[in-house]
Amino acid sequence: MTMTEKNLWMKEDTEGITVGLTEFAQDDLGSISFAMLPKVGSQVVAGEGVVELEAEKAVVEYEAPTSGTILAVNEEAAKNVKVLDEPGAWLYKVSK
């Protein structure tokens, strides 16, 4: 199991695939203080870095679990990064 598989979840719907932080990742990181998310419209490639998070225990770059175009990012996280500490926190949505 790669770090991404253990740390990121994916949920597919009719619009695309939503990617978020697993409970394991949240516990591993501790309180998140900064998030660098991809830009809407950008292309991501599976296996390449897509999200960078700074937290009390580590600075981590997560690899994209799937390729596609970024459709949306968690805008709330840009205003208040603490939402990424909540269960089920999502990071971005990518096309299928």
ABEGO torsion letter per residue (X at the ends): XBAAAAABBBBBBAAEBBBBBBAAAAAAAEBBABBBBBBBGBBBBBGBBABBBBBAABBBBBBBABBEBBABBBAAAAABAAAAABBGBBABBBBX
